[in-house]
């Protein structure tokens, strides 16, 4: 046949793990390995491109969901009307509001390597450091700086900004 390519036959059969290897089975295995390698490389590249910095993940408005002090849920003390929120802006400013503490604003900075951020509040003696992490669609904060603050864990869910 003109134009048709065929592997020449092996001069003998090799047995590896009890199975006979032929040119076509070796070719199929190489093709399968190339496909798996390509898929793994694509997945890794996609994940790296989709990865956001901590700063980028925090941008937006977040509604307070829970406040835990150790094992105790103290949300009703810190958000009695279920209305507290905080909004992080790209330029490093933040705004927050809700009872019982009222409106607040200031600047925020992130330490990407330590997974922490600092709120520099315009309210006197209200600055705070937090360890931050994300799980699914929630953002979590754990206080940093003294034993009592370190027992607090706050959770937030993202809320849409008005157009």
C-alpha angles and dihedrals in degrees: 000000000000116000096009116118121211130176112245112246119263112255086228140001122260118210117210118172089349096301129108116240118216130177091258094049091048090048091049091050092049091048090049091049091049090050092050092047091050091049092049091049091049092050093049092048092047092050092050092050092048095047112110129201118250088250091055093048092053096052111111141042119311129193118216109245108172140359115202124189102194104305094339121099105222096168093121090059094048099036107021095163096040091238108108118125141162128207123203119201128204091240092063098260124125134195128191138175144170139104139320094025103033130206122348137171141175140116132303133203131191132216100205095190095051094038090232137124136196126219111208099194125199086221112094114257093001101110115125144182122218139185106223135197139162132228119180106314096339133095118210130198129194119191121246130199110051137027095258094049090048090060092060120093118180125190128202136186123208118252128195119257119232112258 
